Amino acid sequence: MNVLITDLNIARKIVGSLTAGSTKVLEIGPGMGVLTQYLFQSESFETIALDIDRESIDFLKNKFPQFANQIVYGDFLKSDLAQLVGLGSYSIIGNFPYNISSQIFFKVFFTPIIVLDNSRRLLIG
Protein backbone atom coordinates (compact mmCIF):
# COMPACT_ATOMS: atom_id res chain seq x y z
CA MET A 1 0.00 0.00 0.00
CA ASN A 2 1.25 3.47 -0.88
CA VAL A 3 -0.02 6.07 1.57
CA LEU A 4 1.27 8.93 -0.58
CA ILE A 5 -1.20 8.14 -3.34
CA THR A 6 -4.20 8.49 -1.04
CA ASP A 7 -3.02 11.53 0.95
CA LEU A 8 -1.30 14.23 -1.07
CA ASN A 9 -0.89 16.31 2.10
CA ILE A 10 1.70 13.78 3.27
CA ALA A 11 3.61 14.17 0.01
CA ARG A 12 3.47 17.97 0.33
CA LYS A 13 4.77 17.77 3.92
CA ILE A 14 7.60 15.43 2.96
CA VAL A 15 8.77 17.81 0.25
CA GLY A 16 8.28 20.76 2.61
CA SER A 17 10.55 19.09 5.15
CA LEU A 18 13.58 19.25 2.86
CA THR A 19 16.11 21.62 4.33
CA ALA A 20 17.23 24.68 2.47
CA GLY A 21 20.85 23.58 2.89
CA SER A 22 21.10 22.08 -0.57
CA THR A 23 20.07 23.49 -3.91
CA LYS A 24 19.65 20.12 -5.63
CA VAL A 25 17.35 17.18 -4.99
CA LEU A 26 17.62 13.72 -6.50
CA GLU A 27 14.33 11.86 -6.44
CA ILE A 28 14.81 8.12 -6.80
CA GLY A 29 11.92 6.22 -8.33
CA PRO A 30 9.39 9.00 -8.87
CA GLY A 31 6.83 6.59 -10.33
CA MET A 32 3.69 8.55 -11.18
CA GLY A 33 5.05 11.75 -9.67
CA VAL A 34 3.31 12.04 -6.32
CA LEU A 35 6.36 13.68 -4.72
CA THR A 36 7.66 14.99 -8.03
CA GLN A 37 4.78 17.40 -8.55
CA TYR A 38 5.67 19.22 -5.33
CA LEU A 39 9.40 19.04 -5.95
CA PHE A 40 9.01 20.67 -9.36
CA GLN A 41 6.78 23.38 -7.86
CA SER A 42 9.48 24.44 -5.41
CA GLU A 43 11.77 27.25 -6.42
CA SER A 44 14.15 26.43 -3.56
CA PHE A 45 16.01 23.72 -5.43
CA GLU A 46 16.50 21.94 -8.74
CA THR A 47 15.11 18.42 -8.89
CA ILE A 48 16.40 15.47 -10.91
CA ALA A 49 13.89 12.60 -11.06
CA LEU A 50 15.54 9.23 -11.81
CA ASP A 51 13.55 6.09 -12.56
CA ILE A 52 14.37 2.66 -13.96
CA ASP A 53 10.83 2.25 -15.36
CA ARG A 54 10.51 3.63 -18.90
CA GLU A 55 6.71 3.86 -18.60
CA SER A 56 7.06 6.10 -15.55
CA ILE A 57 9.61 8.26 -17.37
CA ASP A 58 7.31 8.64 -20.38
CA PHE A 59 4.36 9.45 -18.11
CA LEU A 60 6.33 12.08 -16.18
CA LYS A 61 7.72 13.70 -19.32
CA ASN A 62 4.17 14.01 -20.65
CA LYS A 63 2.85 15.31 -17.31
CA PHE A 64 5.73 17.77 -16.77
CA PRO A 65 7.03 18.65 -20.26
CA GLN A 66 8.73 21.81 -18.98
CA PHE A 67 10.93 19.59 -16.77
CA ALA A 68 11.63 16.86 -19.36
CA ASN A 69 15.40 17.44 -19.18
CA GLN A 70 15.27 16.81 -15.41
CA ILE A 71 13.47 13.46 -15.76
CA VAL A 72 16.10 10.79 -16.32
CA TYR A 73 15.87 7.11 -17.19
CA GLY A 74 18.38 4.98 -15.33
CA ASP A 75 19.18 2.55 -12.56
CA PHE A 76 20.17 4.45 -9.42
CA LEU A 77 22.44 1.65 -8.24
CA LYS A 78 24.42 1.83 -11.49
CA SER A 79 24.33 5.62 -11.84
CA ASP A 80 27.20 8.01 -11.28
CA LEU A 81 25.92 10.40 -8.60
CA ALA A 82 28.43 13.10 -9.48
CA GLN A 83 27.23 13.02 -13.08
CA LEU A 84 23.56 13.19 -12.04
CA VAL A 85 23.71 15.97 -9.47
CA GLY A 86 27.24 17.31 -9.75
CA LEU A 87 29.53 17.99 -6.85
CA GLY A 88 28.38 19.70 -3.72
CA SER A 89 25.45 19.33 -1.42
CA TYR A 90 22.22 17.65 -2.45
CA SER A 91 19.27 15.86 -0.91
CA ILE A 92 17.89 12.46 -1.86
CA ILE A 93 14.21 11.72 -1.61
CA GLY A 94 11.97 8.86 -2.72
CA ASN A 95 9.29 6.42 -1.76
CA PHE A 96 11.75 3.52 -1.73
CA PRO A 97 10.66 -0.08 -2.01
CA TYR A 98 11.62 -2.04 1.10
CA ASN A 99 13.68 -4.58 -0.84
CA ILE A 100 16.07 -1.96 -2.24
CA SER A 101 16.28 0.66 0.52
CA SER A 102 19.43 -0.75 2.12
CA GLN A 103 21.21 -0.85 -1.25
CA ILE A 104 20.26 2.79 -1.82
CA PHE A 105 21.54 3.70 1.64
CA PHE A 106 24.90 2.00 1.07
CA LYS A 107 25.34 3.56 -2.38
CA VAL A 108 24.67 7.04 -1.00
CA PHE A 109 26.87 6.76 2.05
CA PHE A 110 29.76 4.89 0.49
CA THR A 111 30.19 6.75 -2.78
CA PRO A 112 33.78 8.03 -2.45
CA ILE A 113 33.00 11.65 -3.32
CA ILE A 114 30.51 12.07 -0.52
CA VAL A 115 31.72 9.75 2.22
CA LEU A 116 33.33 12.48 4.32
CA ASP A 117 30.40 14.89 4.07
CA ASN A 118 27.80 12.22 4.84
CA SER A 119 29.81 10.89 7.78
CA ARG A 120 29.99 14.37 9.23
CA ARG A 121 26.23 14.81 8.79
CA LEU A 122 25.52 11.53 10.52
CA LEU A 123 27.62 12.60 13.47
CA ILE A 124 26.17 16.11 13.62
CA GLY A 125 22.56 15.27 12.81
Long-range contacts (C-beta under 8 A, 24 or more apart in sequence): 2-34, 2-95, 4-34, 4-35, 4-95, 5-32, 5-34, 8-34, 11-35, 11-37, 11-38, 12-38, 14-93, 15-39, 15-42, 15-93, 18-42, 18-44, 18-45, 18-91, 18-93, 19-91, 20-44, 21-89, 21-91, 22-88, 22-89, 22-90, 22-91, 23-88, 23-89, 23-90, 24-48, 24-85, 24-86, 24-88, 24-89, 24-90, 24-91, 25-90, 25-91, 25-92, 25-93, 26-50, 26-81, 26-84, 26-85, 26-90, 26-91, 26-92, 26-93, 27-92, 27-93, 27-94, 28-76, 28-92, 28-93, 28-94, 28-96, 28-104, 29-53, 29-56, 29-76, 29-94, 29-95, 29-96, 29-97, 30-56, 30-60, 30-71, 30-94, 31-56, 31-95, 32-56, 32-59, 32-60, 33-59, 33-60, 33-63, 33-64, 34-95, 35-93, 35-94, 35-95, 36-60, 36-64, 37-64, 39-93, 40-64, 40-67, 40-70, 45-91, 46-70, 48-72, 48-84, 48-85, 50-74, 50-76, 50-79, 50-84, 52-76, 76-104, 76-107, 77-103, 77-104, 77-107, 81-107, 81-108, 81-111, 81-113, 81-114, 82-113, 87-113, 89-117
